[in-house]
Amino acid sequence: MLYNVNKENIVLENLKLANGFFEKFRGLMGRKRLNKSEGLMILSCNSIHTCFMKFPIDVLFLNMDHEVIAMRKEVKPWRMVNFVKKAYITVEMPEGTIEHKNVEVGDLLIMK
C-alpha cells in the first residue's frame, strides 16, 4: 500500500515493488491496463519510458526521503520522461490518480 502522510489517505492499495533488473526492465510492458488502485514502485529510478505500453499512466518521482519532488500526469504510450534530478523512486499508477488522490509536490509517501 502507498500512503500519503500529509493528506492521511491511501494513494494505492496494491503496490508492487520493482528493484531487480528484470522487474525494472519489464515494468508495465505487456499489461493491458492497471486496476484503479494498482501501481508499480521502481527503486533507483529517475526517468521512465512508456514504450510498448498500451495505456497512459501518472508518474510520481520521490527523493530518498520518500517526498514527492516531481510528477507527470497522463503520460501516453511511447513517450519518454527525462531524468529528474534527485529522484530515487518512481511510482507508476493509473491515469488520473494524481488528481483523484490530490497528490502534490512535497507530500510524503510511505509504503505500508
Secondary structure, DSSP 8 states (H G I E B T S, - for coil): -EEETTTTEEEESEEEEE-SHHHHHHTTTT-S---TTEEEEEES-S-EE-TT-SS-EEEEEE-TT-BEEEEEEEE-TT-EE---TT--EEEEEETTHHHHTT--TT-BEEE-
